[in-house]
Amino acid sequence: MTDAHRASSADDSTTLDAAIGGVPTVDALTADALTSGSRRLAGQVRIVGSGLLGASIGLRLRQHGVDVILDDVSPAARSLAVDYGAGRPPADGDAPGLVVVAVPPDVTSGIVARELDAWPEALVTDVASVKVAPLAELRARGADVSRYIGSHPMAGRERGGAVSARADLFVGRPWVIAGHDDITYRRAAAVEDLALDLGATPIEMSPEEHDAGVALVSHAPQVVASLMATRLRDAPDASLGLAGQGVRDVTRVASSDPALWTQILGANASRVAVVLRDLRADLDRVVHALEAPDAPGSRRAVAESIGAGNVGVARLPGKHGQQTQFSSVIVMVDDTPGQLARLLTEIGEIGVNLEDLRLEHSPGAQVGLAEVSIVPEQEDRLVTELETRGWTVVGAFA
């Protein structure tokens, strides 16, 4: 329980929006806390929707010994999630204290309203990727929103369904809790407990702040990735054979479900449009410069656009939400069994903490490149030690 949680629980008139502060960072959640069998939630948890998020929540809670009730409009989907161990089917006598709605955005408010009516003693949350619309729709329906609070785990995978579910999907990931004036902090506390039991980091935001934030860091990037990937449809095979990590990074999420993303973008349309209009203006400026590269100011316009991107990407939080900038060391790794494991083991033996890792394969070559991120103070020592041990270090930079 956070300090804000303790303080506000003493006064049931305190709303969640007024309780900003005291949210734990991932640093405060030790590995033991993330993986232990201890739990904060008490009683049954009902999950409506047995896709990737619903089944992943169920898997993690089952590890903690929580009695998880799974329901889904599709009996086959529910049975699959049950078979994977994410929970059990509904039964007579169920009395959940918490209901988690994990369904597509266009039906979220309707399902939440139904669950509020069906379980008058339960707190209901949803994990949809937009928060303003469901709350507004519930208020318009006259639903009891004093028992509803939206939330959103910033986690997912390119593939959906229970077959892709993971019990560790939320570990270390932000989990937004979108408070509003109609619910007290004490009544909403179970959602924070849920996030912590799943290994996530609770973050308190208003629905409006959340939707503006995800428009920038999630929804607009999906559109950009998809549009860039569209350029590859008719590209010559010879060009695609040159593809490296850059284009793969830019298009990684382009394989997402079109039907789901049509709903997500539609539900947050105005905010996403703002981001894309600004992006279009920047893109038009670069296109204009490239159409006349020798014209006065063209090279400056391109340089300033690339430089602005440097500034922006440097603001992205690193591991554990830190703002620390890391050095990268690029090591050549033979494409044979055990070589990557050997590299990681030896980095540990050297006593250097690995902050991040990415791999790039060289087309047509039996080697790959491992880019390891470390704190800058350890760069020289790691390079020296790896070269002494026979590794080929092809680059190191901050």
C-alpha positions as CSV (number, residue, x, y, z in Angstrom):
1,M,0.0,0.0,0.0
2,T,1.4,3.4,-0.9
3,D,1.6,6.4,1.5
4,A,-1.2,8.1,-0.4
5,H,-3.2,4.9,-0.1
6,R,-2.7,4.8,3.7
7,A,-3.5,8.4,4.2
8,S,-6.6,8.5,2.0
9,S,-8.1,5.3,3.3
10,A,-8.7,7.1,6.7
11,D,-11.0,9.6,5.0
12,D,-13.6,8.0,2.7
13,S,-14.6,11.4,1.3
14,T,-11.2,11.8,-0.4
15,T,-11.4,11.2,-4.2
16,L,-8.8,9.4,-6.2
17,D,-8.0,12.5,-8.2
18,A,-7.0,14.3,-5.0
19,A,-4.6,11.5,-4.0
20,I,-1.9,12.0,-6.5
21,G,1.5,11.1,-5.1
22,G,3.1,8.2,-3.3
23,V,2.9,5.9,-6.4
24,P,5.7,3.3,-6.2
25,T,8.3,3.1,-8.9
26,V,9.5,-0.2,-10.3
27,D,12.7,0.3,-8.3
28,A,10.6,0.0,-5.2
29,L,9.2,-3.3,-6.3
30,T,12.0,-5.8,-5.8
31,A,12.4,-9.0,-7.8
32,D,11.2,-10.9,-4.7
33,A,8.1,-8.8,-4.5
34,L,7.3,-9.2,-8.2
35,T,7.6,-13.0,-8.1
36,S,6.6,-14.0,-4.6
37,G,3.3,-15.7,-3.8
38,S,2.1,-12.9,-1.5
39,R,-0.9,-11.0,-2.7
40,R,-2.9,-7.9,-1.8
41,L,-6.2,-8.8,-3.4
42,A,-8.7,-10.7,-1.2
43,G,-11.7,-12.6,-2.5
44,Q,-12.8,-13.6,-6.0
45,V,-11.9,-11.7,-9.1
46,R,-14.1,-12.0,-12.2
47,I,-12.6,-11.3,-15.6
48,V,-14.9,-10.6,-18.5
49,G,-13.0,-11.2,-21.8
50,S,-10.5,-14.0,-22.2
51,G,-8.2,-12.6,-24.8
52,L,-4.5,-11.6,-24.3
53,L,-5.1,-9.1,-21.5
54,G,-7.8,-11.0,-19.7
55,A,-6.1,-14.3,-19.8
56,S,-2.7,-12.8,-18.8
57,I,-4.3,-11.2,-15.8
58,G,-5.9,-14.5,-14.9
59,L,-2.7,-16.4,-15.2
60,R,-0.8,-14.1,-12.9
61,L,-3.6,-14.0,-10.3
62,R,-3.8,-17.8,-10.3
63,Q,-0.1,-17.9,-9.5
64,H,-1.0,-15.9,-6.4
65,G,-3.8,-18.3,-5.5
66,V,-6.7,-15.9,-6.3
67,D,-10.0,-17.5,-7.3
68,V,-10.4,-16.2,-10.8
69,I,-13.7,-16.4,-12.6
70,L,-13.5,-16.2,-16.4
71,D,-16.4,-15.2,-18.7
72,D,-16.5,-14.4,-22.3
73,V,-19.2,-14.0,-25.0
74,S,-17.5,-16.9,-26.8
75,P,-17.7,-20.2,-24.9
76,A,-14.8,-21.5,-27.0
77,A,-12.5,-18.6,-26.1
78,R,-13.4,-19.0,-22.5
79,S,-12.7,-22.7,-22.5
80,L,-9.4,-22.1,-24.2
81,A,-8.3,-19.6,-21.5
82,V,-9.5,-22.1,-18.8
83,D,-7.5,-24.8,-20.4
84,Y,-4.4,-22.6,-20.2
85,G,-5.0,-22.1,-16.5
86,A,-6.2,-18.5,-16.4
87,G,-9.2,-19.3,-14.2
88,R,-12.5,-21.2,-14.0
89,P,-15.9,-20.8,-15.6
90,P,-18.7,-19.0,-13.6
91,A,-20.6,-21.0,-11.0
92,D,-23.6,-20.5,-8.7
93,G,-22.6,-18.7,-5.6
94,D,-19.9,-16.5,-7.2
95,A,-19.4,-13.2,-5.3
96,P,-16.5,-11.3,-6.8
97,G,-15.2,-8.3,-5.1
98,L,-13.5,-7.0,-8.2
99,V,-14.6,-7.3,-11.8
100,V,-12.1,-6.7,-14.6
101,V,-13.6,-6.0,-18.1
102,A,-11.2,-6.8,-20.9
103,V,-13.2,-6.5,-24.0
104,P,-12.8,-4.3,-27.2
105,P,-13.3,-0.6,-26.8
106,D,-16.6,-0.4,-28.7
107,V,-18.4,-2.6,-26.2
108,T,-16.6,-1.7,-23.0
109,S,-19.1,0.7,-21.5
110,G,-22.0,-1.7,-22.2
111,I,-20.2,-4.6,-20.5
112,V,-19.2,-2.5,-17.6
113,A,-22.8,-1.3,-17.1
114,R,-24.0,-4.9,-17.2
115,E,-21.4,-6.0,-14.6
116,L,-22.2,-3.1,-12.3
117,D,-25.8,-4.2,-12.3
118,A,-25.0,-7.9,-11.9
119,W,-22.6,-7.5,-9.0
120,P,-23.8,-4.6,-6.8
121,E,-21.1,-5.1,-4.2
122,A,-18.2,-5.3,-6.6
123,L,-15.8,-2.7,-7.9
124,V,-15.6,-2.8,-11.7
125,T,-12.7,-1.7,-13.8
126,D,-11.8,-2.0,-17.4
127,V,-8.5,-2.3,-19.3
128,A,-9.5,-0.6,-22.5
129,S,-7.0,1.7,-24.2
130,V,-9.2,4.8,-23.9
131,K,-10.7,6.2,-20.7
132,V,-12.7,9.3,-21.5
133,A,-15.4,7.7,-23.6
134,P,-16.3,4.7,-21.4
135,L,-16.8,7.0,-18.3
136,A,-18.9,9.5,-20.3
137,E,-21.0,6.7,-21.8
138,L,-21.6,5.1,-18.3
139,R,-22.6,8.5,-16.9
140,A,-25.1,8.9,-19.8
141,R,-26.6,5.5,-19.0
142,G,-27.0,6.5,-15.4
143,A,-24.7,3.7,-14.2
144,D,-23.3,3.7,-10.6
145,V,-19.9,5.1,-11.4
146,S,-19.1,5.3,-7.7
147,R,-18.1,1.6,-8.1
148,Y,-16.3,2.1,-11.5
149,I,-12.8,3.2,-12.2
150,G,-11.1,2.8,-15.6
151,S,-7.6,1.5,-15.8
152,H,-5.1,0.7,-18.5
153,P,-2.0,-1.5,-18.4
154,M,0.6,-0.2,-20.9
155,A,1.5,-3.7,-22.0
156,G,0.6,-6.0,-24.9
157,R,1.9,-8.2,-27.7
158,E,1.6,-8.1,-31.4
159,R,-0.5,-11.3,-31.2
160,G,-3.8,-11.6,-29.3
161,G,-5.8,-14.4,-27.7
162,A,-5.3,-16.7,-24.7
163,V,-2.6,-18.6,-26.7
164,S,-0.4,-15.5,-26.4
165,A,-1.1,-14.8,-22.8
166,R,1.7,-14.5,-20.3
167,A,1.7,-14.4,-16.5
168,D,4.6,-11.9,-16.6
169,L,3.0,-9.6,-19.2
170,F,2.6,-6.7,-16.8
171,V,5.7,-7.0,-14.7
172,G,7.5,-3.6,-14.6
173,R,4.9,-2.0,-16.9
174,P,2.9,1.2,-16.1
175,W,-0.7,0.6,-15.1
176,V,-2.7,3.8,-15.4
177,I,-5.6,4.2,-12.9
178,A,-7.9,6.9,-14.2
179,G,-9.6,8.5,-11.2
180,H,-12.7,10.7,-11.4
181,D,-14.7,12.7,-8.9
182,D,-17.5,10.1,-8.3
183,I,-15.3,7.5,-6.7
184,T,-13.5,7.6,-3.4
185,Y,-9.9,6.5,-3.0
186,R,-10.8,3.8,-0.6
187,R,-13.4,2.3,-3.0
188,A,-10.9,2.3,-5.8
189,A,-8.0,0.8,-3.8
190,A,-8.6,-2.8,-5.1
191,V,-7.5,-1.7,-8.6
192,E,-4.1,-0.5,-7.2
193,D,-3.9,-3.8,-5.4
194,L,-4.6,-5.6,-8.7
195,A,-1.8,-3.7,-10.5
196,L,0.7,-4.4,-7.8
197,D,-0.3,-8.1,-7.6
198,L,0.4,-8.3,-11.3
199,G,3.9,-6.7,-10.9
200,A,2.9,-3.5,-12.6
201,T,3.6,0.1,-11.5
202,P,0.4,2.0,-10.7
203,I,0.2,5.5,-12.2
204,E,-2.6,7.9,-11.4
205,M,-3.9,10.1,-14.2
206,S,-7.2,11.7,-15.1
207,P,-9.1,10.1,-18.1
208,E,-8.3,13.2,-20.2
209,E,-4.5,13.0,-19.3
210,H,-4.5,9.3,-20.1
211,D,-6.1,9.6,-23.5
212,A,-3.9,12.5,-24.6
213,G,-0.8,10.6,-23.4
214,V,-1.6,7.3,-25.3
215,A,-2.5,9.3,-28.4
216,L,1.1,10.5,-28.4
217,V,3.0,7.4,-27.3
218,S,0.9,4.5,-28.5
219,H,-1.9,5.4,-30.9
220,A,-0.2,7.7,-33.4
221,P,2.9,5.5,-33.4
222,Q,0.7,2.6,-34.5
223,V,-0.5,4.6,-37.5
224,V,3.1,5.7,-38.4
225,A,4.3,2.1,-38.2
226,S,1.5,0.8,-40.3
227,L,1.9,3.5,-43.0
228,M,5.7,2.9,-43.2
229,A,5.1,-0.8,-43.5
230,T,2.6,-0.2,-46.3
231,R,5.5,1.2,-48.3
232,L,7.0,-2.3,-48.2
233,R,4.1,-4.1,-49.9
234,D,5.3,-3.6,-53.4
235,A,9.0,-3.1,-52.7
236,P,11.5,-5.2,-54.8
237,D,12.8,-8.3,-53.0
238,A,16.3,-6.9,-53.5
239,S,15.4,-3.8,-51.5
240,L,13.8,-5.9,-48.7
241,G,16.9,-8.0,-48.5
242,L,18.8,-4.9,-47.3
243,A,16.4,-4.4,-44.3
244,G,18.2,-4.0,-41.0
245,Q,17.1,-3.3,-37.5
246,G,16.1,0.3,-38.3
247,V,13.1,-0.6,-40.5
248,R,12.2,-3.5,-38.2
249,D,12.1,-1.2,-35.2
250,V,9.9,1.4,-37.0
251,T,7.5,-1.2,-38.2
252,R,7.4,-3.7,-35.3
253,V,3.8,-3.0,-34.3
254,A,2.6,-2.9,-37.9
255,S,1.3,-6.5,-37.6
256,S,-1.4,-5.5,-35.1
257,D,-5.0,-6.4,-35.5
258,P,-6.7,-4.0,-37.9
259,A,-10.2,-4.5,-36.5
260,L,-9.1,-3.7,-32.9
261,W,-7.0,-0.7,-33.9
262,T,-9.9,0.7,-35.9
263,Q,-11.9,0.7,-32.7
264,I,-9.0,2.2,-30.6
265,L,-8.3,5.0,-33.1
266,G,-12.0,5.8,-33.5
267,A,-12.4,6.1,-29.7
268,N,-9.5,8.5,-29.4
269,A,-9.8,10.1,-32.8
270,S,-9.6,13.8,-32.0
271,R,-6.5,13.4,-29.9
272,V,-4.7,11.2,-32.4
273,A,-5.6,13.6,-35.2
274,V,-3.8,16.4,-33.3
275,V,-0.6,14.4,-33.1
276,L,-0.8,13.3,-36.8
277,R,-1.5,16.9,-38.0
278,D,1.6,18.1,-36.2
279,L,3.6,15.2,-37.7
280,R,2.2,15.9,-41.2
281,A,3.5,19.5,-40.9
282,D,6.9,18.4,-39.9
283,L,6.9,15.8,-42.7
284,D,5.8,18.4,-45.3
285,R,8.7,20.6,-44.2
286,V,11.2,17.8,-44.8
287,V,9.6,16.8,-48.1
288,H,9.8,20.4,-49.3
289,A,13.5,20.5,-48.3
290,L,14.3,17.3,-50.1
291,E,12.6,18.3,-53.2
292,A,15.1,21.2,-53.5
293,P,18.1,20.0,-51.4
294,D,20.4,22.8,-52.7
295,A,18.0,25.6,-52.0
296,P,18.9,28.0,-49.2
297,G,17.8,26.6,-45.8
298,S,17.0,23.0,-47.1
299,R,19.9,21.3,-45.4
300,R,19.2,23.2,-42.2
301,A,15.6,22.2,-42.2
302,V,16.6,18.5,-42.5
303,A,19.3,18.8,-39.9
304,E,16.9,20.5,-37.4
305,S,14.3,17.8,-38.0
306,I,16.8,15.1,-37.2
307,G,18.1,17.0,-34.3
308,A,14.7,17.6,-32.8
309,G,14.2,13.8,-32.9
310,N,17.4,13.4,-31.0
311,V,16.0,15.6,-28.3
312,G,12.7,13.8,-28.2
313,V,14.0,10.3,-28.0
314,A,16.4,11.3,-25.2
315,R,13.4,12.1,-23.1
316,L,12.0,8.6,-23.2
317,P,12.4,6.9,-19.8
318,G,14.8,3.9,-19.7
319,K,14.6,0.9,-17.5
320,H,12.6,1.4,-14.3
321,G,11.4,4.7,-15.6
322,Q,14.9,6.3,-15.2
323,Q,16.0,9.2,-17.2
324,T,19.6,7.9,-17.2
325,Q,21.3,7.8,-20.6
326,F,23.2,4.6,-21.3
327,S,26.2,3.7,-23.4
328,S,25.9,1.1,-26.1
329,V,28.5,-1.6,-26.7
330,I,28.1,-3.6,-29.9
331,V,29.6,-7.1,-29.9
332,M,29.8,-9.6,-32.8
333,V,28.2,-12.9,-31.9
334,D,28.6,-16.1,-33.9
335,D,25.3,-17.6,-35.0
336,T,25.8,-20.9,-33.2
337,P,24.1,-22.4,-30.2
338,G,25.2,-21.0,-26.8
339,Q,27.2,-18.0,-28.0
340,L,24.7,-15.3,-26.8
341,A,24.3,-17.1,-23.5
342,R,28.1,-17.1,-23.2
343,L,28.3,-13.4,-23.9
344,L,25.6,-12.5,-21.2
345,T,27.3,-14.8,-18.7
346,E,30.7,-13.2,-19.2
347,I,29.2,-9.7,-18.9
348,G,27.9,-10.8,-15.5
349,E,31.2,-12.3,-14.6
350,I,32.9,-9.0,-15.4
351,G,30.5,-7.4,-12.9
352,V,28.7,-5.1,-15.3
353,N,24.9,-4.7,-15.0
354,L,23.1,-5.1,-18.4
355,E,20.5,-2.4,-18.7
356,D,19.1,-3.4,-22.1
357,L,19.8,-5.7,-25.0
358,R,18.9,-5.8,-28.7
359,L,20.0,-8.2,-31.5
360,E,20.5,-7.6,-35.2
361,H,21.3,-10.3,-37.7
362,S,23.6,-9.7,-40.7
363,P,21.8,-10.9,-43.8
364,G,23.8,-13.8,-45.5
365,A,26.3,-14.0,-42.7
366,Q,26.6,-16.5,-39.8
367,V,27.0,-13.7,-37.2
368,G,24.8,-11.3,-35.4
369,L,25.4,-8.1,-33.5
370,A,24.4,-7.8,-29.9
371,E,24.0,-4.2,-28.7
372,V,24.2,-4.1,-24.9
373,S,23.3,-0.9,-22.9
374,I,25.3,-0.1,-19.8
375,V,25.9,2.9,-17.6
376,P,28.6,5.1,-19.3
377,E,31.1,4.7,-16.4
378,Q,31.4,1.0,-17.2
379,E,31.9,1.3,-20.9
380,D,35.7,1.3,-21.1
381,R,36.1,-1.6,-18.6
382,L,33.5,-3.7,-20.4
383,V,35.1,-3.2,-23.8
384,T,38.6,-4.0,-22.5
385,E,37.4,-7.1,-20.6
386,L,35.4,-8.4,-23.6
387,E,38.3,-8.0,-26.0
388,T,40.6,-9.7,-23.6
389,R,38.2,-12.7,-23.5
390,G,38.3,-12.9,-27.3
391,W,35.1,-11.0,-28.2
392,T,35.0,-8.7,-31.2
393,V,33.7,-5.3,-30.2
394,V,32.6,-3.5,-33.3
395,G,31.5,-0.2,-31.7
396,A,30.9,1.6,-28.5
397,F,29.1,4.9,-28.1
398,A,27.1,7.0,-25.6
